[in-house]
Amino acid sequence: TLQREYRESIYSRVQRIRRHFGRIHFPQKMVTVKLSLHAEKLKNTSGIFGVSDPFATVTLLSHPGRDRPLELGRTEVIQNNLSPDWVESFVFDYE
């Protein structure tokens, strides 16, 4: 799949950089990340008489000191749309 090819491409680039420079250690620095979401061609789960009303959740799967995933946010519901472009974005600090 395209996602697998992308992961393999990124992995091979990282391996080339490591071979060229050796192990690189970056100082830990907090970075602000803004996440915007959209989807295309979602499956209609409303049946034959309607169109789905999708929303998305943003979940942190791994976090030190937590044994369960943590929901960080949820988009608004977009009525009758299988290719939604959500307005709400999420801003996170990432270390």
PyMOL Python script that loads the backbone (N, CA, C, O; Angstrom):
from pymol import cmd

cmd.read_pdbstr("""\
ATOM      1  N   THR A   1       0.837  -1.185   0.000  1.00  0.00           N
ATOM      2  CA  THR A   1       0.000   0.000   0.000  1.00  0.00           C
ATOM      3  C   THR A   1       0.878   1.243   0.000  1.00  0.00           C
ATOM      4  O   THR A   1       2.080   1.170   0.255  1.00  0.00           O
ATOM      5  N   LEU A   2       0.276   2.358  -0.283  1.00  0.00           N
ATOM      6  CA  LEU A   2       1.007   3.617  -0.331  1.00  0.00           C
ATOM      7  C   LEU A   2       1.589   3.967   1.032  1.00  0.00           C
ATOM      8  O   LEU A   2       2.715   4.457   1.118  1.00  0.00           O
ATOM      9  N   GLN A   3       0.827   3.717   2.102  1.00  0.00           N
ATOM     10  CA  GLN A   3       1.305   4.026   3.444  1.00  0.00           C
ATOM     11  C   GLN A   3       2.542   3.190   3.783  1.00  0.00           C
ATOM     12  O   GLN A   3       3.487   3.701   4.383  1.00  0.00           O
ATOM     13  N   ARG A   4       2.541   1.929   3.409  1.00  0.00           N
ATOM     14  CA  ARG A   4       3.687   1.060   3.673  1.00  0.00           C
ATOM     15  C   ARG A   4       4.908   1.535   2.885  1.00  0.00           C
ATOM     16  O   ARG A   4       6.013   1.578   3.425  1.00  0.00           O
ATOM     17  N   GLU A   5       4.717   1.893   1.611  1.00  0.00           N
ATOM     18  CA  GLU A   5       5.820   2.401   0.805  1.00  0.00           C
ATOM     19  C   GLU A   5       6.397   3.676   1.410  1.00  0.00           C
ATOM     20  O   GLU A   5       7.613   3.870   1.412  1.00  0.00           O
ATOM     21  N   TYR A   6       5.528   4.545   1.923  1.00  0.00           N
ATOM     22  CA  TYR A   6       5.986   5.787   2.541  1.00  0.00           C
ATOM     23  C   TYR A   6       6.828   5.488   3.777  1.00  0.00           C
ATOM     24  O   TYR A   6       7.892   6.079   3.959  1.00  0.00           O
ATOM     25  N   ARG A   7       6.353   4.561   4.640  1.00  0.00           N
ATOM     26  CA  ARG A   7       7.102   4.193   5.844  1.00  0.00           C
ATOM     27  C   ARG A   7       8.460   3.617   5.474  1.00  0.00           C
ATOM     28  O   ARG A   7       9.469   3.965   6.089  1.00  0.00           O
ATOM     29  N   GLU A   8       8.497   2.736   4.473  1.00  0.00           N
ATOM     30  CA  GLU A   8       9.751   2.133   4.051  1.00  0.00           C
ATOM     31  C   GLU A   8      10.692   3.186   3.475  1.00  0.00           C
ATOM     32  O   GLU A   8      11.903   3.110   3.685  1.00  0.00           O
ATOM     33  N   SER A   9      10.159   4.155   2.760  1.00  0.00           N
ATOM     34  CA  SER A   9      10.971   5.231   2.208  1.00  0.00           C
ATOM     35  C   SER A   9      11.597   6.057   3.323  1.00  0.00           C
ATOM     36  O   SER A   9      12.789   6.360   3.278  1.00  0.00           O
ATOM     37  N   ILE A  10      10.806   6.421   4.316  1.00  0.00           N
ATOM     38  CA  ILE A  10      11.319   7.190   5.453  1.00  0.00           C
ATOM     39  C   ILE A  10      12.373   6.380   6.195  1.00  0.00           C
ATOM     40  O   ILE A  10      13.421   6.917   6.556  1.00  0.00           O
ATOM     41  N   TYR A  11      12.111   5.095   6.429  1.00  0.00           N
ATOM     42  CA  TYR A  11      13.048   4.232   7.142  1.00  0.00           C
ATOM     43  C   TYR A  11      14.380   4.159   6.395  1.00  0.00           C
ATOM     44  O   TYR A  11      15.439   4.246   7.015  1.00  0.00           O
ATOM     45  N   SER A  12      14.337   4.000   5.078  1.00  0.00           N
ATOM     46  CA  SER A  12      15.588   3.891   4.323  1.00  0.00           C
ATOM     47  C   SER A  12      16.362   5.209   4.352  1.00  0.00           C
ATOM     48  O   SER A  12      17.592   5.195   4.386  1.00  0.00           O
ATOM     49  N   ARG A  13      15.667   6.338   4.339  1.00  0.00           N
ATOM     50  CA  ARG A  13      16.350   7.638   4.448  1.00  0.00           C
ATOM     51  C   ARG A  13      17.039   7.788   5.792  1.00  0.00           C
ATOM     52  O   ARG A  13      18.180   8.246   5.865  1.00  0.00           O
ATOM     53  N   VAL A  14      16.352   7.405   6.846  1.00  0.00           N
ATOM     54  CA  VAL A  14      16.946   7.487   8.186  1.00  0.00           C
ATOM     55  C   VAL A  14      18.175   6.593   8.269  1.00  0.00           C
ATOM     56  O   VAL A  14      19.186   6.986   8.851  1.00  0.00           O
ATOM     57  N   GLN A  15      18.103   5.394   7.694  1.00  0.00           N
ATOM     58  CA  GLN A  15      19.251   4.481   7.721  1.00  0.00           C
ATOM     59  C   GLN A  15      20.444   5.079   6.973  1.00  0.00           C
ATOM     60  O   GLN A  15      21.578   4.968   7.439  1.00  0.00           O
ATOM     61  N   ARG A  16      20.204   5.708   5.826  1.00  0.00           N
ATOM     62  CA  ARG A  16      21.303   6.343   5.078  1.00  0.00           C
ATOM     63  C   ARG A  16      21.941   7.472   5.879  1.00  0.00           C
ATOM     64  O   ARG A  16      23.164   7.614   5.891  1.00  0.00           O
ATOM     65  N   ILE A  17      21.120   8.268   6.541  1.00  0.00           N
ATOM     66  CA  ILE A  17      21.649   9.368   7.355  1.00  0.00           C
ATOM     67  C   ILE A  17      22.485   8.808   8.497  1.00  0.00           C
ATOM     68  O   ILE A  17      23.561   9.329   8.788  1.00  0.00           O
ATOM     69  N   ARG A  18      22.002   7.755   9.145  1.00  0.00           N
ATOM     70  CA  ARG A  18      22.762   7.152  10.243  1.00  0.00           C
ATOM     71  C   ARG A  18      24.095   6.592   9.763  1.00  0.00           C
ATOM     72  O   ARG A  18      25.110   6.746  10.444  1.00  0.00           O
ATOM     73  N   ARG A  19      24.107   5.944   8.596  1.00  0.00           N
ATOM     74  CA  ARG A  19      25.361   5.403   8.062  1.00  0.00           C
ATOM     75  C   ARG A  19      26.345   6.526   7.766  1.00  0.00           C
ATOM     76  O   ARG A  19      27.544   6.387   8.005  1.00  0.00           O
ATOM     77  N   HIS A  20      25.845   7.622   7.254  1.00  0.00           N
ATOM     78  CA  HIS A  20      26.713   8.733   6.873  1.00  0.00           C
ATOM     79  C   HIS A  20      27.238   9.508   8.088  1.00  0.00           C
ATOM     80  O   HIS A  20      28.423   9.834   8.153  1.00  0.00           O
ATOM     81  N   PHE A  21      26.366   9.798   9.036  1.00  0.00           N
ATOM     82  CA  PHE A  21      26.745  10.639  10.166  1.00  0.00           C
ATOM     83  C   PHE A  21      26.979   9.873  11.467  1.00  0.00           C
ATOM     84  O   PHE A  21      27.440  10.459  12.446  1.00  0.00           O
ATOM     85  N   GLY A  22      26.677   8.604  11.497  1.00  0.00           N
ATOM     86  CA  GLY A  22      26.720   7.881  12.764  1.00  0.00           C
ATOM     87  C   GLY A  22      25.467   8.195  13.557  1.00  0.00           C
ATOM     88  O   GLY A  22      24.494   8.726  13.020  1.00  0.00           O
ATOM     89  N   ARG A  23      25.498   7.871  14.811  1.00  0.00           N
ATOM     90  CA  ARG A  23      24.330   8.117  15.671  1.00  0.00           C
ATOM     91  C   ARG A  23      24.243   9.601  15.967  1.00  0.00           C
ATOM     92  O   ARG A  23      25.191  10.192  16.483  1.00  0.00           O
ATOM     93  N   ILE A  24      23.107  10.208  15.641  1.00  0.00           N
ATOM     94  CA  ILE A  24      22.907  11.637  15.856  1.00  0.00           C
ATOM     95  C   ILE A  24      22.065  11.820  17.108  1.00  0.00           C
ATOM     96  O   ILE A  24      21.016  11.194  17.263  1.00  0.00           O
ATOM     97  N   HIS A  25      22.530  12.675  17.988  1.00  0.00           N
ATOM     98  CA  HIS A  25      21.778  12.979  19.210  1.00  0.00           C
ATOM     99  C   HIS A  25      21.362  14.441  19.145  1.00  0.00           C
ATOM    100  O   HIS A  25      22.196  15.341  19.045  1.00  0.00           O
ATOM    101  N   PHE A  26      20.066  14.653  19.204  1.00  0.00           N
ATOM    102  CA  PHE A  26      19.532  16.001  19.186  1.00  0.00           C
ATOM    103  C   PHE A  26      19.144  16.395  20.607  1.00  0.00           C
ATOM    104  O   PHE A  26      18.597  15.574  21.344  1.00  0.00           O
ATOM    105  N   PRO A  27      19.414  17.622  20.999  1.00  0.00           N
ATOM    106  CA  PRO A  27      18.951  18.043  22.325  1.00  0.00           C
ATOM    107  C   PRO A  27      17.428  18.025  22.342  1.00  0.00           C
ATOM    108  O   PRO A  27      16.777  18.361  21.353  1.00  0.00           O
ATOM    109  N   GLN A  28      16.876  17.628  23.478  1.00  0.00           N
ATOM    110  CA  GLN A  28      15.425  17.591  23.564  1.00  0.00           C
ATOM    111  C   GLN A  28      14.898  19.013  23.618  1.00  0.00           C
ATOM    112  O   GLN A  28      15.327  19.832  24.431  1.00  0.00           O
ATOM    113  N   LYS A  29      13.974  19.273  22.744  1.00  0.00           N
ATOM    114  CA  LYS A  29      13.398  20.601  22.627  1.00  0.00           C
ATOM    115  C   LYS A  29      11.904  20.449  22.382  1.00  0.00           C
ATOM    116  O   LYS A  29      11.475  19.572  21.631  1.00  0.00           O
ATOM    117  N   MET A  30      11.132  21.290  23.005  1.00  0.00           N
ATOM    118  CA  MET A  30       9.693  21.266  22.832  1.00  0.00           C
ATOM    119  C   MET A  30       9.346  21.943  21.508  1.00  0.00           C
ATOM    120  O   MET A  30       9.845  23.027  21.206  1.00  0.00           O
ATOM    121  N   VAL A  31       8.488  21.297  20.725  1.00  0.00           N
ATOM    122  CA  VAL A  31       8.038  21.807  19.436  1.00  0.00           C
ATOM    123  C   VAL A  31       6.524  21.876  19.473  1.00  0.00           C
ATOM    124  O   VAL A  31       5.875  20.987  20.026  1.00  0.00           O
ATOM    125  N   THR A  32       5.962  22.903  18.902  1.00  0.00           N
ATOM    126  CA  THR A  32       4.514  23.024  18.814  1.00  0.00           C
ATOM    127  C   THR A  32       4.063  22.466  17.473  1.00  0.00           C
ATOM    128  O   THR A  32       4.594  22.836  16.425  1.00  0.00           O
ATOM    129  N   VAL A  33       3.080  21.573  17.512  1.00  0.00           N
ATOM    130  CA  VAL A  33       2.558  20.918  16.321  1.00  0.00           C
ATOM    131  C   VAL A  33       1.091  21.289  16.171  1.00  0.00           C
ATOM    132  O   VAL A  33       0.326  21.225  17.133  1.00  0.00           O
ATOM    133  N   LYS A  34       0.698  21.680  14.959  1.00  0.00           N
ATOM    134  CA  LYS A  34      -0.711  21.957  14.666  1.00  0.00           C
ATOM    135  C   LYS A  34      -1.209  20.871  13.727  1.00  0.00           C
ATOM    136  O   LYS A  34      -0.650  20.669  12.649  1.00  0.00           O
ATOM    137  N   LEU A  35      -2.254  20.178  14.136  1.00  0.00           N
ATOM    138  CA  LEU A  35      -2.795  19.046  13.393  1.00  0.00           C
ATOM    139  C   LEU A  35      -4.172  19.403  12.839  1.00  0.00           C
ATOM    140  O   LEU A  35      -5.094  19.713  13.592  1.00  0.00           O
ATOM    141  N   SER A  36      -4.299  19.355  11.508  1.00  0.00           N
ATOM    142  CA  SER A  36      -5.579  19.574  10.838  1.00  0.00           C
ATOM    143  C   SER A  36      -5.974  18.272  10.165  1.00  0.00           C
ATOM    144  O   SER A  36      -5.113  17.554   9.655  1.00  0.00           O
ATOM    145  N   LEU A  37      -7.249  17.958  10.156  1.00  0.00           N
ATOM    146  CA  LEU A  37      -7.705  16.665   9.656  1.00  0.00           C
ATOM    147  C   LEU A  37      -8.698  16.803   8.512  1.00  0.00           C
ATOM    148  O   LEU A  37      -9.501  17.735   8.471  1.00  0.00           O
ATOM    149  N   HIS A  38      -8.625  15.846   7.577  1.00  0.00           N
ATOM    150  CA  HIS A  38      -9.632  15.695   6.537  1.00  0.00           C
ATOM    151  C   HIS A  38      -9.662  14.221   6.139  1.00  0.00           C
ATOM    152  O   HIS A  38      -8.735  13.468   6.436  1.00  0.00           O
ATOM    153  N   ALA A  39     -10.708  13.832   5.483  1.00  0.00           N
ATOM    154  CA  ALA A  39     -10.839  12.445   5.030  1.00  0.00           C
ATOM    155  C   ALA A  39     -11.471  12.451   3.646  1.00  0.00           C
ATOM    156  O   ALA A  39     -12.135  13.409   3.250  1.00  0.00           O
ATOM    157  N   GLU A  40     -11.248  11.358   2.920  1.00  0.00           N
ATOM    158  CA  GLU A  40     -11.824  11.235   1.586  1.00  0.00           C
ATOM    159  C   GLU A  40     -12.435   9.854   1.411  1.00  0.00           C
ATOM    160  O   GLU A  40     -11.881   8.848   1.855  1.00  0.00           O
ATOM    161  N   LYS A  41     -13.570   9.827   0.766  1.00  0.00           N
ATOM    162  CA  LYS A  41     -14.237   8.580   0.386  1.00  0.00           C
ATOM    163  C   LYS A  41     -14.468   7.633   1.572  1.00  0.00           C
ATOM    164  O   LYS A  41     -14.170   6.441   1.491  1.00  0.00           O
ATOM    165  N   LEU A  42     -15.001   8.174   2.667  1.00  0.00           N
ATOM    166  CA  LEU A  42     -15.324   7.331   3.813  1.00  0.00           C
ATOM    167  C   LEU A  42     -16.453   6.374   3.457  1.00  0.00           C
ATOM    168  O   LEU A  42     -17.262   6.654   2.573  1.00  0.00           O
ATOM    169  N   LYS A  43     -16.499   5.263   4.141  1.00  0.00           N
ATOM    170  CA  LYS A  43     -17.568   4.294   3.940  1.00  0.00           C
ATOM    171  C   LYS A  43     -18.858   4.836   4.569  1.00  0.00           C
ATOM    172  O   LYS A  43     -18.849   5.333   5.696  1.00  0.00           O
ATOM    173  N   ASN A  44     -19.947   4.736   3.836  1.00  0.00           N
ATOM    174  CA  ASN A  44     -21.235   5.185   4.350  1.00  0.00           C
ATOM    175  C   ASN A  44     -21.781   4.115   5.296  1.00  0.00           C
ATOM    176  O   ASN A  44     -22.104   3.009   4.863  1.00  0.00           O
ATOM    177  N   THR A  45     -21.884   4.436   6.563  1.00  0.00           N
ATOM    178  CA  THR A  45     -22.376   3.475   7.551  1.00  0.00           C
ATOM    179  C   THR A  45     -23.813   3.764   7.970  1.00  0.00           C
ATOM    180  O   THR A  45     -24.328   3.130   8.891  1.00  0.00           O
ATOM    181  N   SER A  46     -24.466   4.718   7.302  1.00  0.00           N
ATOM    182  CA  SER A  46     -25.846   5.078   7.655  1.00  0.00           C
ATOM    183  C   SER A  46     -26.892   4.255   6.924  1.00  0.00           C
ATOM    184  O   SER A  46     -28.089   4.430   7.152  1.00  0.00           O
ATOM    185  N   GLY A  47     -26.461   3.370   6.059  1.00  0.00           N
ATOM    186  CA  GLY A  47     -27.422   2.550   5.329  1.00  0.00           C
ATOM    187  C   GLY A  47     -27.821   3.193   4.021  1.00  0.00           C
ATOM    188  O   GLY A  47     -27.188   4.144   3.563  1.00  0.00           O
ATOM    189  N   ILE A  48     -28.878   2.668   3.423  1.00  0.00           N
ATOM    190  CA  ILE A  48     -29.272   3.126   2.090  1.00  0.00           C
ATOM    191  C   ILE A  48     -30.100   4.411   2.108  1.00  0.00           C
ATOM    192  O   ILE A  48     -30.291   5.023   1.057  1.00  0.00           O
ATOM    193  N   PHE A  49     -30.595   4.834   3.271  1.00  0.00           N
ATOM    194  CA  PHE A  49     -31.474   5.996   3.339  1.00  0.00           C
ATOM    195  C   PHE A  49     -30.798   7.255   3.849  1.00  0.00           C
ATOM    196  O   PHE A  49     -31.481   8.243   4.118  1.00  0.00           O
ATOM    197  N   GLY A  50     -29.485   7.253   3.989  1.00  0.00           N
ATOM    198  CA  GLY A  50     -28.815   8.437   4.494  1.00  0.00           C
ATOM    199  C   GLY A  50     -27.334   8.413   4.191  1.00  0.00           C
ATOM    200  O   GLY A  50     -26.816   7.477   3.581  1.00  0.00           O
ATOM    201  N   VAL A  51     -26.664   9.462   4.629  1.00  0.00           N
ATOM    202  CA  VAL A  51     -25.219   9.581   4.468  1.00  0.00           C
ATOM    203  C   VAL A  51     -24.634   9.801   5.856  1.00  0.00           C
ATOM    204  O   VAL A  51     -25.211  10.511   6.680  1.00  0.00           O
ATOM    205  N   SER A  52     -23.488   9.188   6.104  1.00  0.00           N
ATOM    206  CA  SER A  52     -22.852   9.264   7.419  1.00  0.00           C
ATOM    207  C   SER A  52     -22.549  10.697   7.841  1.00  0.00           C
ATOM    208  O   SER A  52     -22.382  11.586   7.006  1.00  0.00           O
ATOM    209  N   ASP A  53     -22.483  10.902   9.148  1.00  0.00           N
ATOM    210  CA  ASP A  53     -22.135  12.177   9.767  1.00  0.00           C
ATOM    211  C   ASP A  53     -20.811  11.980  10.515  1.00  0.00           C
ATOM    212  O   ASP A  53     -20.825  11.753  11.725  1.00  0.00           O
ATOM    213  N   PRO A  54     -19.672  12.060   9.822  1.00  0.00           N
ATOM    214  CA  PRO A  54     -18.400  11.689  10.441  1.00  0.00           C
ATOM    215  C   PRO A  54     -17.844  12.730  11.407  1.00  0.00           C
ATOM    216  O   PRO A  54     -18.147  13.920  11.324  1.00  0.00           O
ATOM    217  N   PHE A  55     -17.025  12.237  12.316  1.00  0.00           N
ATOM    218  CA  PHE A  55     -16.195  13.051  13.196  1.00  0.00           C
ATOM    219  C   PHE A  55     -14.910  12.264  13.399  1.00  0.00           C
ATOM    220  O   PHE A  55     -14.852  11.080  13.067  1.00  0.00           O
ATOM    221  N   ALA A  56     -13.885  12.903  13.937  1.00  0.00           N
ATOM    222  CA  ALA A  56     -12.605  12.227  14.183  1.00  0.00           C
ATOM    223  C   ALA A  56     -12.163  12.482  15.609  1.00  0.00           C
ATOM    224  O   ALA A  56     -12.472  13.520  16.194  1.00  0.00           O
ATOM    225  N   THR A  57     -11.444  11.534  16.158  1.00  0.00           N
ATOM    226  CA  THR A  57     -10.840  11.711  17.476  1.00  0.00           C
ATOM    227  C   THR A  57      -9.330  11.651  17.335  1.00  0.00           C
ATOM    228  O   THR A  57      -8.803  10.908  16.507  1.00  0.00           O
ATOM    229  N   VAL A  58      -8.645  12.430  18.142  1.00  0.00           N
ATOM    230  CA  VAL A  58      -7.183  12.422  18.194  1.00  0.00           C
ATOM    231  C   VAL A  58      -6.813  11.770  19.516  1.00  0.00           C
ATOM    232  O   VAL A  58      -7.204  12.241  20.584  1.00  0.00           O
ATOM    233  N   THR A  59      -6.049  10.672  19.434  1.00  0.00           N
ATOM    234  CA  THR A  59      -5.734   9.872  20.615  1.00  0.00           C
ATOM    235  C   THR A  59      -4.242   9.672  20.750  1.00  0.00           C
ATOM    236  O   THR A  59      -3.565   9.327  19.782  1.00  0.00           O
ATOM    237  N   LEU A  60      -3.730   9.887  21.946  1.00  0.00           N
ATOM    238  CA  LEU A  60      -2.334   9.600  22.266  1.00  0.00           C
ATOM    239  C   LEU A  60      -2.280   8.164  22.756  1.00  0.00           C
ATOM    240  O   LEU A  60      -2.805   7.848  23.823  1.00  0.00           O
ATOM    241  N   LEU A  61      -1.641   7.287  21.973  1.00  0.00           N
ATOM    242  CA  LEU A  61      -1.651   5.864  22.297  1.00  0.00           C
ATOM    243  C   LEU A  61      -0.661   5.499  23.400  1.00  0.00           C
ATOM    244  O   LEU A  61      -0.915   4.575  24.173  1.00  0.00           O
ATOM    245  N   SER A  62       0.454   6.205  23.484  1.00  0.00           N
ATOM    246  CA  SER A  62       1.474   5.879  24.472  1.00  0.00           C
ATOM    247  C   SER A  62       1.906   7.152  25.189  1.00  0.00           C
ATOM    248  O   SER A  62       2.197   8.163  24.550  1.00  0.00           O
ATOM    249  N   HIS A  63       1.946   7.099  26.498  1.00  0.00           N
ATOM    250  CA  HIS A  63       2.324   8.259  27.291  1.00  0.00           C
ATOM    251  C   HIS A  63       2.940   7.759  28.590  1.00  0.00           C
ATOM    252  O   HIS A  63       2.352   6.904  29.252  1.00  0.00           O
ATOM    253  N   PRO A  64       4.115   8.270  28.976  1.00  0.00           N
ATOM    254  CA  PRO A  64       4.743   7.807  30.226  1.00  0.00           C
ATOM    255  C   PRO A  64       3.810   7.972  31.426  1.00  0.00           C
ATOM    256  O   PRO A  64       3.204   9.026  31.620  1.00  0.00           O
ATOM    257  N   GLY A  65       3.709   6.933  32.209  1.00  0.00           N
ATOM    258  CA  GLY A  65       2.873   6.986  33.402  1.00  0.00           C
ATOM    259  C   GLY A  65       1.406   6.668  33.164  1.00  0.00           C
ATOM    260  O   GLY A  65       0.610   6.701  34.102  1.00  0.00           O
ATOM    261  N   ARG A  66       1.037   6.360  31.931  1.00  0.00           N
ATOM    262  CA  ARG A  66      -0.357   6.018  31.628  1.00  0.00           C
ATOM    263  C   ARG A  66      -0.399   4.637  31.009  1.00  0.00           C
ATOM    264  O   ARG A  66       0.428   4.304  30.160  1.00  0.00           O
ATOM    265  N   ASP A  67      -1.346   3.844  31.425  1.00  0.00           N
ATOM    266  CA  ASP A  67      -1.478   2.501  30.858  1.00  0.00           C
ATOM    267  C   ASP A  67      -2.602   2.416  29.829  1.00  0.00           C
ATOM    268  O   ASP A  67      -2.828   1.355  29.246  1.00  0.00           O
ATOM    269  N   ARG A  68      -3.302   3.512  29.603  1.00  0.00           N
ATOM    270  CA  ARG A  68      -4.411   3.529  28.645  1.00  0.00           C
ATOM    271  C   ARG A  68      -4.220   4.694  27.673  1.00  0.00           C
ATOM    272  O   ARG A  68      -3.585   5.693  28.009  1.00  0.00           O
ATOM    273  N   PRO A  69      -4.773   4.557  26.469  1.00  0.00           N
ATOM    274  CA  PRO A  69      -4.728   5.680  25.518  1.00  0.00           C
ATOM    275  C   PRO A  69      -5.456   6.899  26.085  1.00  0.00           C
ATOM    276  O   PRO A  69      -6.390   6.769  26.877  1.00  0.00           O
ATOM    277  N   LEU A  70      -5.016   8.071  25.670  1.00  0.00           N
ATOM    278  CA  LEU A  70      -5.585   9.323  26.152  1.00  0.00           C
ATOM    279  C   LEU A  70      -6.188  10.084  24.978  1.00  0.00           C
ATOM    280  O   LEU A  70      -5.478  10.430  24.034  1.00  0.00           O
ATOM    281  N   GLU A  71      -7.496  10.350  25.028  1.00  0.00           N
ATOM    282  CA  GLU A  71      -8.141  11.126  23.972  1.00  0.00           C
ATOM    283  C   GLU A  71      -7.790  12.591  24.164  1.00  0.00           C
ATOM    284  O   GLU A  71      -8.063  13.174  25.213  1.00  0.00           O
ATOM    285  N   LEU A  72      -7.175  13.185  23.132  1.00  0.00           N
ATOM    286  CA  LEU A  72      -6.722  14.570  23.211  1.00  0.00           C
ATOM    287  C   LEU A  72      -7.728  15.557  22.646  1.00  0.00           C
ATOM    288  O   LEU A  72      -7.702  16.742  22.978  1.00  0.00           O
ATOM    289  N   GLY A  73      -8.608  15.066  21.797  1.00  0.00           N
ATOM    290  CA  GLY A  73      -9.599  15.968  21.219  1.00  0.00           C
ATOM    291  C   GLY A  73     -10.500  15.256  20.247  1.00  0.00           C
ATOM    292  O   GLY A  73     -10.265  14.111  19.862  1.00  0.00           O
ATOM    293  N   ARG A  74     -11.540  15.968  19.859  1.00  0.00           N
ATOM    294  CA  ARG A  74     -12.535  15.411  18.948  1.00  0.00           C
ATOM    295  C   ARG A  74     -13.002  16.542  18.035  1.00  0.00           C
ATOM    296  O   ARG A  74     -13.239  17.661  18.489  1.00  0.00           O
ATOM    297  N   THR A  75     -13.131  16.240  16.754  1.00  0.00           N
ATOM    298  CA  THR A  75     -13.590  17.257  15.804  1.00  0.00           C
ATOM    299  C   THR A  75     -15.097  17.440  15.916  1.00  0.00           C
ATOM    300  O   THR A  75     -15.792  16.698  16.610  1.00  0.00           O
ATOM    301  N   GLU A  76     -15.565  18.439  15.217  1.00  0.00           N
ATOM    302  CA  GLU A  76     -17.001  18.633  15.091  1.00  0.00           C
ATOM    303  C   GLU A  76     -17.556  17.576  14.145  1.00  0.00           C
ATOM    304  O   GLU A  76     -16.812  16.993  13.357  1.00  0.00           O
ATOM    305  N   VAL A  77     -18.841  17.334  14.220  1.00  0.00           N
ATOM    306  CA  VAL A  77     -19.519  16.397  13.316  1.00  0.00           C
ATOM    307  C   VAL A  77     -19.857  17.150  12.033  1.00  0.00           C
ATOM    308  O   VAL A  77     -20.401  18.254  12.071  1.00  0.00           O
ATOM    309  N   ILE A  78     -19.526  16.535  10.897  1.00  0.00           N
ATOM    310  CA  ILE A  78     -19.883  17.106   9.592  1.00  0.00           C
ATOM    311  C   ILE A  78     -21.075  16.296   9.065  1.00  0.00           C
ATOM    312  O   ILE A  78     -20.962  15.094   8.827  1.00  0.00           O
ATOM    313  N   GLN A  79     -22.198  16.961   8.892  1.00  0.00           N
ATOM    314  CA  GLN A  79     -23.432  16.292   8.489  1.00  0.00           C
ATOM    315  C   GLN A  79     -23.388  15.858   7.020  1.00  0.00           C
ATOM    316  O   GLN A  79     -22.975  16.625   6.151  1.00  0.00           O
ATOM    317  N   ASN A  80     -23.820  14.617   6.752  1.00  0.00           N
ATOM    318  CA  ASN A  80     -24.045  14.109   5.396  1.00  0.00           C
ATOM    319  C   ASN A  80     -22.856  14.338   4.459  1.00  0.00           C
ATOM    320  O   ASN A  80     -23.014  14.904   3.377  1.00  0.00           O
ATOM    321  N   ASN A  81     -21.673  13.898   4.876  1.00  0.00           N
ATOM    322  CA  ASN A  81     -20.478  14.157   4.076  1.00  0.00           C
ATOM    323  C   ASN A  81     -19.508  12.989   4.220  1.00  0.00           C
ATOM    324  O   ASN A  81     -19.101  12.655   5.333  1.00  0.00           O
ATOM    325  N   LEU A  82     -19.135  12.365   3.105  1.00  0.00           N
ATOM    326  CA  LEU A  82     -18.205  11.235   3.138  1.00  0.00           C
ATOM    327  C   LEU A  82     -16.772  11.651   2.821  1.00  0.00           C
ATOM    328  O   LEU A  82     -15.874  10.810   2.794  1.00  0.00           O
ATOM    329  N   SER A  83     -16.553  12.947   2.580  1.00  0.00           N
ATOM    330  CA  SER A  83     -15.198  13.485   2.377  1.00  0.00           C
ATOM    331  C   SER A  83     -15.062  14.777   3.183  1.00  0.00           C
ATOM    332  O   SER A  83     -14.909  15.853   2.606  1.00  0.00           O
ATOM    333  N   PRO A  84     -15.117  14.676   4.507  1.00  0.00           N
ATOM    334  CA  PRO A  84     -15.142  15.880   5.342  1.00  0.00           C
ATOM    335  C   PRO A  84     -13.779  16.566   5.441  1.00  0.00           C
ATOM    336  O   PRO A  84     -12.730  15.923   5.393  1.00  0.00           O
ATOM    337  N   ASP A  85     -13.829  17.867   5.578  1.00  0.00           N
ATOM    338  CA  ASP A  85     -12.654  18.688   5.851  1.00  0.00           C
ATOM    339  C   ASP A  85     -12.976  19.443   7.133  1.00  0.00           C
ATOM    340  O   ASP A  85     -13.646  20.475   7.100  1.00  0.00           O
ATOM    341  N   TRP A  86     -12.498  18.927   8.261  1.00  0.00           N
ATOM    342  CA  TRP A  86     -12.870  19.494   9.546  1.00  0.00           C
ATOM    343  C   TRP A  86     -12.214  20.845   9.755  1.00  0.00           C
ATOM    344  O   TRP A  86     -11.050  21.041   9.406  1.00  0.00           O
ATOM    345  N   VAL A  87     -12.961  21.774  10.324  1.00  0.00           N
ATOM    346  CA  VAL A  87     -12.485  23.130  10.574  1.00  0.00           C
ATOM    347  C   VAL A  87     -11.562  23.155  11.784  1.00  0.00           C
ATOM    348  O   VAL A  87     -10.525  23.818  11.775  1.00  0.00           O
ATOM    349  N   GLU A  88     -11.945  22.434  12.809  1.00  0.00           N
ATOM    350  CA  GLU A  88     -11.180  22.445  14.057  1.00  0.00           C
ATOM    351  C   GLU A  88      -9.798  21.829  13.859  1.00  0.00           C
ATOM    352  O   GLU A  88      -9.662  20.789  13.215  1.00  0.00           O
ATOM    353  N   SER A  89      -8.778  22.474  14.415  1.00  0.00           N
ATOM    354  CA  SER A  89      -7.429  21.918  14.402  1.00  0.00           C
ATOM    355  C   SER A  89      -6.975  21.759  15.849  1.00  0.00           C
ATOM    356  O   SER A  89      -7.567  22.329  16.766  1.00  0.00           O
ATOM    357  N   PHE A  90      -5.929  20.986  16.036  1.00  0.00           N
ATOM    358  CA  PHE A  90      -5.433  20.672  17.373  1.00  0.00           C
ATOM    359  C   PHE A  90      -3.976  21.115  17.469  1.00  0.00           C
ATOM    360  O   PHE A  90      -3.174  20.849  16.574  1.00  0.00           O
ATOM    361  N   VAL A  91      -3.650  21.785  18.551  1.00  0.00           N
ATOM    362  CA  VAL A  91      -2.289  22.260  18.767  1.00  0.00           C
ATOM    363  C   VAL A  91      -1.722  21.539  19.979  1.00  0.00           C
ATOM    364  O   VAL A  91      -2.334  21.500  21.046  1.00  0.00           O
ATOM    365  N   PHE A  92      -0.516  20.961  19.784  1.00  0.00           N
ATOM    366  CA  PHE A  92       0.132  20.183  20.846  1.00  0.00           C
ATOM    367  C   PHE A  92       1.571  20.616  21.002  1.00  0.00           C
ATOM    368  O   PHE A  92       2.207  21.056  20.044  1.00  0.00           O
ATOM    369  N   ASP A  93       2.077  20.490  22.205  1.00  0.00           N
ATOM    370  CA  ASP A  93       3.506  20.600  22.435  1.00  0.00           C
ATOM    371  C   ASP A  93       4.087  19.203  22.368  1.00  0.00           C
ATOM    372  O   ASP A  93       3.576  18.286  23.011  1.00  0.00           O
ATOM    373  N   TYR A  94       5.148  19.029  21.597  1.00  0.00           N
ATOM    374  CA  TYR A  94       5.748  17.712  21.383  1.00  0.00           C
ATOM    375  C   TYR A  94       7.222  17.782  21.735  1.00  0.00           C
ATOM    376  O   TYR A  94       7.930  18.698  21.318  1.00  0.00           O
ATOM    377  N   GLU A  95       7.675  16.809  22.504  1.00  0.00           N
ATOM    378  CA  GLU A  95       9.084  16.777  22.901  1.00  0.00           C
ATOM    379  C   GLU A  95       9.782  15.627  22.251  1.00  0.00           C
ATOM    380  O   GLU A  95      10.979  15.432  22.462  1.00  0.00           O
TER     381      GLU A  95
END
""", "prot")
cmd.dss("prot")
cmd.show_as("cartoon", "prot")
cmd.util.cbc("prot")
cmd.orient("prot")
